Amino acid sequence: MIALIHAQHARARFLTVTEVADVLRVSNMTVYRLINAGQLPAVRVGKSYRLREDDVDKYLADRYTEAG
């Protein structure tokens, strides 16, 4: 089980804050606020953050609402 979890993380694609902001069409500051609020999990690498693409997709899916 642990090996499977490590394998999934090893294959995960990580995005920068700027890349996530582009995907969400928001400012970098908004992404930082989401990270600090615990709404978007992130990994600190040096002085910057990296976010798993899967976590960004899940964030969007969890907030999807159907119109009408």
PQR file of N, CA, C, O and H, with PARSE charges and radii, in Angstrom:
ATOM      1  N   MET A   1       0.823  -1.199   0.000 -0.4000 1.5000
ATOM      2  CA  MET A   1       0.000   0.000   0.000 -0.0000 2.0000
ATOM      3  C   MET A   1       0.865   1.259   0.000  0.5500 1.7000
ATOM      4  O   MET A   1       0.626   2.181  -0.780 -0.5500 1.4000
ATOM      5  N   ILE A   2       1.868   1.294   0.875 -0.4000 1.5000
ATOM      6  CA  ILE A   2       2.733   2.468   0.947 -0.0000 2.0000
ATOM      7  C   ILE A   2       3.484   2.653  -0.366  0.5500 1.7000
ATOM      8  O   ILE A   2       3.667   3.780  -0.826 -0.5500 1.4000
ATOM      9  H   ILE A   2       2.061   0.545   1.509  0.4000 1.0000
ATOM     10  N   ALA A   3       3.924   1.538  -0.976 -0.4000 1.5000
ATOM     11  CA  ALA A   3       4.638   1.632  -2.258 -0.0000 2.0000
ATOM     12  C   ALA A   3       3.726   2.229  -3.326  0.5500 1.7000
ATOM     13  O   ALA A   3       4.181   3.011  -4.161 -0.5500 1.4000
ATOM     14  H   ALA A   3       3.776   0.622  -0.602  0.4000 1.0000
ATOM     15  N   LEU A   4       2.449   1.868  -3.305 -0.4000 1.5000
ATOM     16  CA  LEU A   4       1.495   2.405  -4.275 -0.0000 2.0000
ATOM     17  C   LEU A   4       1.331   3.917  -4.093  0.5500 1.7000
ATOM     18  O   LEU A   4       1.296   4.663  -5.071 -0.5500 1.4000
ATOM     19  H   LEU A   4       2.080   1.234  -2.626  0.4000 1.0000
ATOM     20  N   ILE A   5       1.234   4.354  -2.856 -0.4000 1.5000
ATOM     21  CA  ILE A   5       1.107   5.786  -2.578 -0.0000 2.0000
ATOM     22  C   ILE A   5       2.341   6.525  -3.059  0.5500 1.7000
ATOM     23  O   ILE A   5       2.228   7.580  -3.683 -0.5500 1.4000
ATOM     24  H   ILE A   5       1.263   3.748  -2.062  0.4000 1.0000
ATOM     25  N   HIS A   6       3.518   5.984  -2.777 -0.4000 1.5000
ATOM     26  CA  HIS A   6       4.756   6.615  -3.235 -0.0000 2.0000
ATOM     27  C   HIS A   6       4.828   6.632  -4.749  0.5500 1.7000
ATOM     28  O   HIS A   6       5.297   7.610  -5.331 -0.5500 1.4000
ATOM     29  H   HIS A   6       3.610   5.127  -2.270  0.4000 1.0000
ATOM     30  N   ALA A   7       4.373   5.569  -5.403 -0.4000 1.5000
ATOM     31  CA  ALA A   7       4.394   5.512  -6.869 -0.0000 2.0000
ATOM     32  C   ALA A   7       3.464   6.565  -7.459  0.5500 1.7000
ATOM     33  O   ALA A   7       3.801   7.186  -8.467 -0.5500 1.4000
ATOM     34  H   ALA A   7       3.992   4.774  -4.931  0.4000 1.0000
ATOM     35  N   GLN A   8       2.306   6.776  -6.853 -0.4000 1.5000
ATOM     36  CA  GLN A   8       1.369   7.789  -7.344 -0.0000 2.0000
ATOM     37  C   GLN A   8       1.968   9.181  -7.210  0.5500 1.7000
ATOM     38  O   GLN A   8       1.828  10.001  -8.117 -0.5500 1.4000
ATOM     39  H   GLN A   8       2.032   6.272  -6.034  0.4000 1.0000
ATOM     40  N   HIS A   9       2.633   9.460  -6.095 -0.4000 1.5000
ATOM     41  CA  HIS A   9       3.241  10.771  -5.906 -0.0000 2.0000
ATOM     42  C   HIS A   9       4.434  10.962  -6.831  0.5500 1.7000
ATOM     43  O   HIS A   9       4.700  12.077  -7.281 -0.5500 1.4000
ATOM     44  H   HIS A   9       2.747   8.794  -5.358  0.4000 1.0000
ATOM     45  N   ALA A  10       5.154   9.880  -7.117 -0.4000 1.5000
ATOM     46  CA  ALA A  10       6.319   9.982  -7.996 -0.0000 2.0000
ATOM     47  C   ALA A  10       5.894  10.350  -9.410  0.5500 1.7000
ATOM     48  O   ALA A  10       6.641  11.022 -10.122 -0.5500 1.4000
ATOM     49  H   ALA A  10       4.938   8.975  -6.751  0.4000 1.0000
ATOM     50  N   ARG A  11       4.714   9.924  -9.825 -0.4000 1.5000
ATOM     51  CA  ARG A  11       4.225  10.209 -11.168 -0.0000 2.0000
ATOM     52  C   ARG A  11       3.384  11.479 -11.227  0.5500 1.7000
ATOM     53  O   ARG A  11       2.983  11.908 -12.309 -0.5500 1.4000
ATOM     54  H   ARG A  11       4.107   9.379  -9.246  0.4000 1.0000
ATOM     55  N   ALA A  12       3.116  12.078 -10.079 -0.4000 1.5000
ATOM     56  CA  ALA A  12       2.269  13.268 -10.039 -0.0000 2.0000
ATOM     57  C   ALA A  12       2.948  14.421 -10.769  0.5500 1.7000
ATOM     58  O   ALA A  12       4.168  14.575 -10.714 -0.5500 1.4000
ATOM     59  H   ALA A  12       3.441  11.729  -9.200  0.4000 1.0000
ATOM     60  N   ARG A  13       2.146  15.222 -11.447 -0.4000 1.5000
ATOM     61  CA  ARG A  13       2.666  16.418 -12.114 -0.0000 2.0000
ATOM     62  C   ARG A  13       2.448  17.589 -11.179  0.5500 1.7000
ATOM     63  O   ARG A  13       1.338  17.826 -10.701 -0.5500 1.4000
ATOM     64  H   ARG A  13       1.155  15.097 -11.492  0.4000 1.0000
ATOM     65  N   PHE A  14       3.517  18.315 -10.926 -0.4000 1.5000
ATOM     66  CA  PHE A  14       3.453  19.466 -10.036 -0.0000 2.0000
ATOM     67  C   PHE A  14       3.441  20.756 -10.840  0.5500 1.7000
ATOM     68  O   PHE A  14       4.127  20.881 -11.855 -0.5500 1.4000
ATOM     69  H   PHE A  14       4.419  18.123 -11.314  0.4000 1.0000
ATOM     70  N   LEU A  15       2.649  21.715 -10.370 -0.4000 1.5000
ATOM     71  CA  LEU A  15       2.504  23.004 -11.039 -0.0000 2.0000
ATOM     72  C   LEU A  15       2.996  24.117 -10.117  0.5500 1.7000
ATOM     73  O   LEU A  15       2.941  23.995  -8.894 -0.5500 1.4000
ATOM     74  H   LEU A  15       2.092  21.614  -9.546  0.4000 1.0000
ATOM     75  N   THR A  16       3.471  25.188 -10.712 -0.4000 1.5000
ATOM     76  CA  THR A  16       3.855  26.365  -9.945 -0.0000 2.0000
ATOM     77  C   THR A  16       2.602  27.171  -9.613  0.5500 1.7000
ATOM     78  O   THR A  16       1.530  26.926 -10.167 -0.5500 1.4000
ATOM     79  H   THR A  16       3.516  25.287 -11.706  0.4000 1.0000
ATOM     80  N   VAL A  17       2.746  28.119  -8.717 -0.4000 1.5000
ATOM     81  CA  VAL A  17       1.631  29.002  -8.359 -0.0000 2.0000
ATOM     82  C   VAL A  17       1.144  29.750  -9.600  0.5500 1.7000
ATOM     83  O   VAL A  17      -0.062  29.901  -9.797 -0.5500 1.4000
ATOM     84  H   VAL A  17       3.616  28.318  -8.267  0.4000 1.0000
ATOM     85  N   THR A  18       2.061  30.214 -10.427 -0.4000 1.5000
ATOM     86  CA  THR A  18       1.690  30.940 -11.640 -0.0000 2.0000
ATOM     87  C   THR A  18       0.907  30.057 -12.607  0.5500 1.7000
ATOM     88  O   THR A  18      -0.063  30.508 -13.216 -0.5500 1.4000
ATOM     89  H   THR A  18       3.040  30.091 -10.266  0.4000 1.0000
ATOM     90  N   GLU A  19       1.324  28.803 -12.749 -0.4000 1.5000
ATOM     91  CA  GLU A  19       0.605  27.881 -13.633 -0.0000 2.0000
ATOM     92  C   GLU A  19      -0.806  27.614 -13.119  0.5500 1.7000
ATOM     93  O   GLU A  19      -1.754  27.555 -13.902 -0.5500 1.4000
ATOM     94  H   GLU A  19       2.112  28.436 -12.254  0.4000 1.0000
ATOM     95  N   VAL A  20      -0.945  27.452 -11.808 -0.4000 1.5000
ATOM     96  CA  VAL A  20      -2.271  27.230 -11.216 -0.0000 2.0000
ATOM     97  C   VAL A  20      -3.134  28.474 -11.404  0.5500 1.7000
ATOM     98  O   VAL A  20      -4.316  28.370 -11.734 -0.5500 1.4000
ATOM     99  H   VAL A  20      -0.174  27.500 -11.171  0.4000 1.0000
ATOM    100  N   ALA A  21      -2.551  29.640 -11.196 -0.4000 1.5000
ATOM    101  CA  ALA A  21      -3.299  30.890 -11.384 -0.0000 2.0000
ATOM    102  C   ALA A  21      -3.804  30.995 -12.821  0.5500 1.7000
ATOM    103  O   ALA A  21      -4.931  31.436 -13.051 -0.5500 1.4000
ATOM    104  H   ALA A  21      -1.591  29.725 -10.929  0.4000 1.0000
ATOM    105  N   ASP A  22      -2.982  30.596 -13.785 -0.4000 1.5000
ATOM    106  CA  ASP A  22      -3.402  30.615 -15.186 -0.0000 2.0000
ATOM    107  C   ASP A  22      -4.557  29.659 -15.437  0.5500 1.7000
ATOM    108  O   ASP A  22      -5.509  29.999 -16.139 -0.5500 1.4000
ATOM    109  H   ASP A  22      -2.067  30.238 -13.598  0.4000 1.0000
ATOM    110  N   VAL A  23      -4.475  28.456 -14.861 -0.4000 1.5000
ATOM    111  CA  VAL A  23      -5.542  27.456 -15.035 -0.0000 2.0000
ATOM    112  C   VAL A  23      -6.849  27.957 -14.423  0.5500 1.7000
ATOM    113  O   VAL A  23      -7.914  27.829 -15.027 -0.5500 1.4000
ATOM    114  H   VAL A  23      -3.702  28.179 -14.290  0.4000 1.0000
ATOM    115  N   LEU A  24      -6.761  28.522 -13.234 -0.4000 1.5000
ATOM    116  CA  LEU A  24      -7.963  28.995 -12.533 -0.0000 2.0000
ATOM    117  C   LEU A  24      -8.410  30.375 -13.004  0.5500 1.7000
ATOM    118  O   LEU A  24      -9.508  30.827 -12.679 -0.5500 1.4000
ATOM    119  H   LEU A  24      -5.896  28.626 -12.743  0.4000 1.0000
ATOM    120  N   ARG A  25      -7.548  31.037 -13.771 -0.4000 1.5000
ATOM    121  CA  ARG A  25      -7.815  32.394 -14.254 -0.0000 2.0000
ATOM    122  C   ARG A  25      -8.035  33.369 -13.093  0.5500 1.7000
ATOM    123  O   ARG A  25      -8.987  34.149 -13.066 -0.5500 1.4000
ATOM    124  H   ARG A  25      -6.656  30.670 -14.035  0.4000 1.0000
ATOM    125  N   VAL A  26      -7.098  33.282 -12.128 -0.4000 1.5000
ATOM    126  CA  VAL A  26      -7.096  34.170 -10.974 -0.0000 2.0000
ATOM    127  C   VAL A  26      -5.670  34.706 -10.809  0.5500 1.7000
ATOM    128  O   VAL A  26      -4.769  34.320 -11.553 -0.5500 1.4000
ATOM    129  H   VAL A  26      -6.325  32.648 -12.149  0.4000 1.0000
ATOM    130  N   SER A  27      -5.476  35.579  -9.851 -0.4000 1.5000
ATOM    131  CA  SER A  27      -4.136  36.120  -9.600 -0.0000 2.0000
ATOM    132  C   SER A  27      -3.307  35.135  -8.767  0.5500 1.7000
ATOM    133  O   SER A  27      -3.840  34.229  -8.126 -0.5500 1.4000
ATOM    134  H   SER A  27      -6.209  35.892  -9.247  0.4000 1.0000
ATOM    135  N   ASN A  28      -1.991  35.342  -8.800 -0.4000 1.5000
ATOM    136  CA  ASN A  28      -1.106  34.536  -7.960 -0.0000 2.0000
ATOM    137  C   ASN A  28      -1.481  34.684  -6.486  0.5500 1.7000
ATOM    138  O   ASN A  28      -1.440  33.713  -5.731 -0.5500 1.4000
ATOM    139  H   ASN A  28      -1.557  36.078  -9.321  0.4000 1.0000
ATOM    140  N   MET A  29      -1.846  35.903  -6.078 -0.4000 1.5000
ATOM    141  CA  MET A  29      -2.201  36.157  -4.686 -0.0000 2.0000
ATOM    142  C   MET A  29      -3.402  35.307  -4.265  0.5500 1.7000
ATOM    143  O   MET A  29      -3.445  34.816  -3.137 -0.5500 1.4000
ATOM    144  H   MET A  29      -1.879  36.693  -6.691  0.4000 1.0000
ATOM    145  N   THR A  30      -4.364  35.132  -5.152 -0.4000 1.5000
ATOM    146  CA  THR A  30      -5.521  34.294  -4.837 -0.0000 2.0000
ATOM    147  C   THR A  30      -5.087  32.856  -4.591  0.5500 1.7000
ATOM    148  O   THR A  30      -5.600  32.207  -3.679 -0.5500 1.4000
ATOM    149  H   THR A  30      -4.328  35.531  -6.068  0.4000 1.0000
ATOM    150  N   VAL A  31      -4.158  32.352  -5.382 -0.4000 1.5000
ATOM    151  CA  VAL A  31      -3.654  30.985  -5.178 -0.0000 2.0000
ATOM    152  C   VAL A  31      -2.951  30.896  -3.834  0.5500 1.7000
ATOM    153  O   VAL A  31      -3.157  29.933  -3.095 -0.5500 1.4000
ATOM    154  H   VAL A  31      -3.741  32.879  -6.122  0.4000 1.0000
ATOM    155  N   TYR A  32      -2.124  31.884  -3.503 -0.4000 1.5000
ATOM    156  CA  TYR A  32      -1.466  31.892  -2.187 -0.0000 2.0000
ATOM    157  C   TYR A  32      -2.489  31.907  -1.057  0.5500 1.7000
ATOM    158  O   TYR A  32      -2.301  31.232  -0.045 -0.5500 1.4000
ATOM    159  H   TYR A  32      -1.956  32.666  -4.103  0.4000 1.0000
ATOM    160  N   ARG A  33      -3.560  32.660  -1.216 -0.4000 1.5000
ATOM    161  CA  ARG A  33      -4.613  32.699  -0.183 -0.0000 2.0000
ATOM    162  C   ARG A  33      -5.277  31.332  -0.032  0.5500 1.7000
ATOM    163  O   ARG A  33      -5.551  30.897   1.087 -0.5500 1.4000
ATOM    164  H   ARG A  33      -3.713  33.208  -2.038  0.4000 1.0000
ATOM    165  N   LEU A  34      -5.537  30.653  -1.153 -0.4000 1.5000
ATOM    166  CA  LEU A  34      -6.138  29.316  -1.100 -0.0000 2.0000
ATOM    167  C   LEU A  34      -5.205  28.324  -0.400  0.5500 1.7000
ATOM    168  O   LEU A  34      -5.657  27.465   0.356 -0.5500 1.4000
ATOM    169  H   LEU A  34      -5.314  31.006  -2.062  0.4000 1.0000
ATOM    170  N   ILE A  35      -3.911  28.451  -0.658 -0.4000 1.5000
ATOM    171  CA  ILE A  35      -2.930  27.585   0.005 -0.0000 2.0000
ATOM    172  C   ILE A  35      -2.927  27.863   1.504  0.5500 1.7000
ATOM    173  O   ILE A  35      -3.007  26.937   2.311 -0.5500 1.4000
ATOM    174  H   ILE A  35      -3.544  29.149  -1.272  0.4000 1.0000
ATOM    175  N   ASN A  36      -2.834  29.133   1.873 -0.4000 1.5000
ATOM    176  CA  ASN A  36      -2.781  29.502   3.302 -0.0000 2.0000
ATOM    177  C   ASN A  36      -4.056  29.160   4.047  0.5500 1.7000
ATOM    178  O   ASN A  36      -4.019  28.896   5.248 -0.5500 1.4000
ATOM    179  H   ASN A  36      -2.768  29.886   1.218  0.4000 1.0000
ATOM    180  N   ALA A  37      -5.194  29.161   3.346 -0.4000 1.5000
ATOM    181  CA  ALA A  37      -6.471  28.806   3.963 -0.0000 2.0000
ATOM    182  C   ALA A  37      -6.659  27.293   4.055  0.5500 1.7000
ATOM    183  O   ALA A  37      -7.623  26.821   4.657 -0.5500 1.4000
ATOM    184  H   ALA A  37      -5.224  29.376   2.370  0.4000 1.0000
ATOM    185  N   GLY A  38      -5.740  26.534   3.459 -0.4000 1.5000
ATOM    186  CA  GLY A  38      -5.848  25.074   3.498 -0.0000 2.0000
ATOM    187  C   GLY A  38      -6.786  24.509   2.451  0.5500 1.7000
ATOM    188  O   GLY A  38      -7.094  23.317   2.486 -0.5500 1.4000
ATOM    189  H   GLY A  38      -4.957  26.918   2.970  0.4000 1.0000
ATOM    190  N   GLN A  39      -7.248  25.327   1.521 -0.4000 1.5000
ATOM    191  CA  GLN A  39      -8.171  24.850   0.492 -0.0000 2.0000
ATOM    192  C   GLN A  39      -7.448  24.169  -0.656  0.5500 1.7000
ATOM    193  O   GLN A  39      -8.032  23.330  -1.343 -0.5500 1.4000
ATOM    194  H   GLN A  39      -6.998  26.295   1.493  0.4000 1.0000
ATOM    195  N   LEU A  40      -6.193  24.515  -0.874 -0.4000 1.5000
ATOM    196  CA  LEU A  40      -5.365  23.879  -1.897 -0.0000 2.0000
ATOM    197  C   LEU A  40      -4.086  23.368  -1.229  0.5500 1.7000
ATOM    198  O   LEU A  40      -3.283  24.164  -0.743 -0.5500 1.4000
ATOM    199  H   LEU A  40      -5.718  25.196  -0.316  0.4000 1.0000
ATOM    200  N   PRO A  41      -3.895  22.051  -1.201 -0.5600 1.5000
ATOM    201  CA  PRO A  41      -2.658  21.527  -0.613  0.2800 2.0000
ATOM    202  C   PRO A  41      -1.459  21.873  -1.493  0.5500 1.7000
ATOM    203  O   PRO A  41      -1.561  21.861  -2.720 -0.5500 1.4000
ATOM    204  N   ALA A  42      -0.342  22.175  -0.875 -0.4000 1.5000
ATOM    205  CA  ALA A  42       0.861  22.540  -1.614 -0.0000 2.0000
ATOM    206  C   ALA A  42       2.094  22.042  -0.873  0.5500 1.7000
ATOM    207  O   ALA A  42       2.070  21.809   0.336 -0.5500 1.4000
ATOM    208  H   ALA A  42      -0.259  22.185   0.122  0.4000 1.0000
ATOM    209  N   VAL A  43       3.166  21.889  -1.634 -0.4000 1.5000
ATOM    210  CA  VAL A  43       4.447  21.479  -1.086 -0.0000 2.0000
ATOM    211  C   VAL A  43       5.390  22.664  -1.219  0.5500 1.7000
ATOM    212  O   VAL A  43       5.473  23.284  -2.280 -0.5500 1.4000
ATOM    213  H   VAL A  43       3.185  22.078  -2.616  0.4000 1.0000
ATOM    214  N   ARG A  44       6.084  22.970  -0.163 -0.4000 1.5000
ATOM    215  CA  ARG A  44       7.037  24.078  -0.212 -0.0000 2.0000
ATOM    216  C   ARG A  44       8.370  23.549  -0.731  0.5500 1.7000
ATOM    217  O   ARG A  44       8.921  22.591  -0.190 -0.5500 1.4000
ATOM    218  H   ARG A  44       6.016  22.466   0.699  0.4000 1.0000
ATOM    219  N   VAL A  45       8.877  24.174  -1.772 -0.4000 1.5000
ATOM    220  CA  VAL A  45      10.174  23.817  -2.341 -0.0000 2.0000
ATOM    221  C   VAL A  45      11.022  25.082  -2.304  0.5500 1.7000
ATOM    222  O   VAL A  45      10.831  25.996  -3.106 -0.5500 1.4000
ATOM    223  H   VAL A  45       8.430  24.953  -2.212  0.4000 1.0000
ATOM    224  N   GLY A  46      11.952  25.120  -1.372 -0.4000 1.5000
ATOM    225  CA  GLY A  46      12.733  26.343  -1.185 -0.0000 2.0000
ATOM    226  C   GLY A  46      11.806  27.453  -0.736  0.5500 1.7000
ATOM    227  O   GLY A  46      11.131  27.336   0.287 -0.5500 1.4000
ATOM    228  H   GLY A  46      12.107  24.377  -0.720  0.4000 1.0000
ATOM    229  N   LYS A  47      11.776  28.542  -1.512 -0.4000 1.5000
ATOM    230  CA  LYS A  47      10.913  29.676  -1.171 -0.0000 2.0000
ATOM    231  C   LYS A  47       9.606  29.667  -1.948  0.5500 1.7000
ATOM    232  O   LYS A  47       8.783  30.566  -1.778 -0.5500 1.4000
ATOM    233  H   LYS A  47      12.325  28.637  -2.343  0.4000 1.0000
ATOM    234  N   SER A  48       9.403  28.671  -2.793 -0.4000 1.5000
ATOM    235  CA  SER A  48       8.191  28.639  -3.613 -0.0000 2.0000
ATOM    236  C   SER A  48       7.342  27.413  -3.291  0.5500 1.7000
ATOM    237  O   SER A  48       7.769  26.519  -2.561 -0.5500 1.4000
ATOM    238  H   SER A  48      10.072  27.940  -2.931  0.4000 1.0000
ATOM    239  N   TYR A  49       6.148  27.389  -3.840 -0.4000 1.5000
ATOM    240  CA  TYR A  49       5.220  26.286  -3.640 -0.0000 2.0000
ATOM    241  C   TYR A  49       5.038  25.520  -4.937  0.5500 1.7000
ATOM    242  O   TYR A  49       5.182  26.070  -6.029 -0.5500 1.4000
ATOM    243  H   TYR A  49       5.801  28.115  -4.433  0.4000 1.0000
ATOM    244  N   ARG A  50       4.715  24.229  -4.798 -0.4000 1.5000
ATOM    245  CA  ARG A  50       4.319  23.402  -5.924 -0.0000 2.0000
ATOM    246  C   ARG A  50       3.015  22.725  -5.534  0.5500 1.7000
ATOM    247  O   ARG A  50       2.837  22.295  -4.394 -0.5500 1.4000
ATOM    248  H   ARG A  50       4.598  23.782  -3.911  0.4000 1.0000
ATOM    249  N   LEU A  51       2.106  22.636  -6.499 -0.4000 1.5000
ATOM    250  CA  LEU A  51       0.798  22.033  -6.255 -0.0000 2.0000
ATOM    251  C   LEU A  51       0.596  20.886  -7.228  0.5500 1.7000
ATOM    252  O   LEU A  51       0.911  20.997  -8.412 -0.5500 1.4000
ATOM    253  H   LEU A  51       2.251  22.985  -7.426  0.4000 1.0000
ATOM    254  N   ARG A  52       0.065  19.779  -6.716 -0.4000 1.5000
ATOM    255  CA  ARG A  52      -0.204  18.642  -7.594 -0.0000 2.0000
ATOM    256  C   ARG A  52      -1.360  18.981  -8.520  0.5500 1.7000
ATOM    257  O   ARG A  52      -2.370  19.540  -8.093 -0.5500 1.4000
ATOM    258  H   ARG A  52      -0.191  19.688  -5.753  0.4000 1.0000
ATOM    259  N   GLU A  53      -1.202  18.642  -9.778 -0.4000 1.5000
ATOM    260  CA  GLU A  53      -2.244  18.892 -10.766 -0.0000 2.0000
ATOM    261  C   GLU A  53      -3.546  18.197 -10.354  0.5500 1.7000
ATOM    262  O   GLU A  53      -4.629  18.746 -10.555 -0.5500 1.4000
ATOM    263  H   GLU A  53      -0.381  18.188 -10.125  0.4000 1.0000
ATOM    264  N   ASP A  54      -3.447  16.999  -9.782 -0.4000 1.5000
ATOM    265  CA  ASP A  54      -4.633  16.262  -9.328 -0.0000 2.0000
ATOM    266  C   ASP A  54      -5.381  17.031  -8.236  0.5500 1.7000
ATOM    267  O   ASP A  54      -6.612  17.022  -8.205 -0.5500 1.4000
ATOM    268  H   ASP A  54      -2.567  16.553  -9.619  0.4000 1.0000
ATOM    269  N   ASP A  55      -4.650  17.689  -7.350 -0.4000 1.5000
ATOM    270  CA  ASP A  55      -5.288  18.467  -6.283 -0.0000 2.0000
ATOM    271  C   ASP A  55      -6.023  19.684  -6.847  0.5500 1.7000
ATOM    272  O   ASP A  55      -7.093  20.050  -6.361 -0.5500 1.4000
ATOM    273  H   ASP A  55      -3.650  17.697  -7.376  0.4000 1.0000
ATOM    274  N   VAL A  56      -5.442  20.308  -7.874 -0.4000 1.5000
ATOM    275  CA  VAL A  56      -6.102  21.451  -8.517 -0.0000 2.0000
ATOM    276  C   VAL A  56      -7.380  20.974  -9.208  0.5500 1.7000
ATOM    277  O   VAL A  56      -8.420  21.627  -9.114 -0.5500 1.4000
ATOM    278  H   VAL A  56      -4.572  20.011  -8.268  0.4000 1.0000
ATOM    279  N   ASP A  57      -7.301  19.834  -9.903 -0.4000 1.5000
ATOM    280  CA  ASP A  57      -8.485  19.273 -10.568 -0.0000 2.0000
ATOM    281  C   ASP A  57      -9.570  18.939  -9.553  0.5500 1.7000
ATOM    282  O   ASP A  57     -10.749  19.197  -9.793 -0.5500 1.4000
ATOM    283  H   ASP A  57      -6.456  19.304  -9.980  0.4000 1.0000
ATOM    284  N   LYS A  58      -9.170  18.360  -8.410 -0.4000 1.5000
ATOM    285  CA  LYS A  58     -10.141  18.016  -7.360 -0.0000 2.0000
ATOM    286  C   LYS A  58     -10.773  19.284  -6.783  0.5500 1.7000
ATOM    287  O   LYS A  58     -11.978  19.315  -6.530 -0.5500 1.4000
ATOM    288  H   LYS A  58      -8.212  18.151  -8.214  0.4000 1.0000
ATOM    289  N   TYR A  59      -9.976  20.317  -6.576 -0.4000 1.5000
ATOM    290  CA  TYR A  59     -10.492  21.590  -6.060 -0.0000 2.0000
ATOM    291  C   TYR A  59     -11.586  22.120  -6.992  0.5500 1.7000
ATOM    292  O   TYR A  59     -12.646  22.551  -6.537 -0.5500 1.4000
ATOM    293  H   TYR A  59      -8.998  20.291  -6.781  0.4000 1.0000
ATOM    294  N   LEU A  60     -11.317  22.082  -8.294 -0.4000 1.5000
ATOM    295  CA  LEU A  60     -12.307  22.561  -9.264 -0.0000 2.0000
ATOM    296  C   LEU A  60     -13.553  21.679  -9.280  0.5500 1.7000
ATOM    297  O   LEU A  60     -14.674  22.187  -9.307 -0.5500 1.4000
ATOM    298  H   LEU A  60     -10.456  21.732  -8.663  0.4000 1.0000
ATOM    299  N   ALA A  61     -13.361  20.368  -9.265 -0.4000 1.5000
ATOM    300  CA  ALA A  61     -14.489  19.433  -9.303 -0.0000 2.0000
ATOM    301  C   ALA A  61     -15.388  19.578  -8.082  0.5500 1.7000
ATOM    302  O   ALA A  61     -16.611  19.491  -8.188 -0.5500 1.4000
ATOM    303  H   ALA A  61     -12.450  19.955  -9.244  0.4000 1.0000
ATOM    304  N   ASP A  62     -14.774  19.800  -6.921 -0.4000 1.5000
ATOM    305  CA  ASP A  62     -15.541  19.936  -5.674 -0.0000 2.0000
ATOM    306  C   ASP A  62     -16.376  21.222  -5.650  0.5500 1.7000
ATOM    307  O   ASP A  62     -17.359  21.315  -4.915 -0.5500 1.4000
ATOM    308  H   ASP A  62     -13.780  19.871  -6.835  0.4000 1.0000
ATOM    309  N   ARG A  63     -15.985  22.194  -6.444 -0.4000 1.5000
ATOM    310  CA  ARG A  63     -16.706  23.469  -6.449 -0.0000 2.0000
ATOM    311  C   ARG A  63     -17.579  23.664  -7.669  0.5500 1.7000
ATOM    312  O   ARG A  63     -18.153  24.736  -7.862 -0.5500 1.4000
ATOM    313  H   ARG A  63     -15.186  22.119  -7.041  0.4000 1.0000
ATOM    314  N   TYR A  64     -17.682  22.646  -8.484 -0.4000 1.5000
ATOM    315  CA  TYR A  64     -18.483  22.718  -9.697 -0.0000 2.0000
ATOM    316  C   TYR A  64     -19.971  22.770  -9.334  0.5500 1.7000
ATOM    317  O   TYR A  64     -20.446  21.963  -8.535 -0.5500 1.4000
ATOM    318  H   TYR A  64     -17.215  21.775  -8.327  0.4000 1.0000
ATOM    319  N   THR A  65     -20.693  23.708  -9.915 -0.4000 1.5000
ATOM    320  CA  THR A  65     -22.128  23.777  -9.719 -0.0000 2.0000
ATOM    321  C   THR A  65     -22.805  23.759 -11.084  0.5500 1.7000
ATOM    322  O   THR A  65     -22.292  24.317 -12.054 -0.5500 1.4000
ATOM    323  H   THR A  65     -20.308  24.364 -10.564  0.4000 1.0000
ATOM    324  N   GLU A  66     -23.931  23.129 -11.142 -0.4000 1.5000
ATOM    325  CA  GLU A  66     -24.653  23.015 -12.389 -0.0000 2.0000
ATOM    326  C   GLU A  66     -25.686  24.133 -12.481  0.5500 1.7000
ATOM    327  O   GLU A  66     -26.507  24.299 -11.579 -0.5500 1.4000
ATOM    328  H   GLU A  66     -24.348  22.676 -10.354  0.4000 1.0000
ATOM    329  N   ALA A  67     -25.646  24.888 -13.553 -0.4000 1.5000
ATOM    330  CA  ALA A  67     -26.586  25.994 -13.730 -0.0000 2.0000
ATOM    331  C   ALA A  67     -27.950  25.487 -14.188  0.5500 1.7000
ATOM    332  O   ALA A  67     -28.066  24.541 -14.967 -0.5500 1.4000
ATOM    333  H   ALA A  67     -24.979  24.753 -14.285  0.4000 1.0000
ATOM    334  N   GLY A  68     -28.972  26.157 -13.670 -0.4000 1.5000
ATOM    335  CA  GLY A  68     -30.334  25.954 -14.108 -0.0000 2.0000
ATOM    336  C   GLY A  68     -30.871  24.628 -13.911  0.5500 1.7000
ATOM    337  O   GLY A  68     -32.024  24.371 -14.257 -0.5500 1.4000
ATOM    338  H   GLY A  68     -28.877  26.925 -13.037  0.4000 1.0000
TER
END
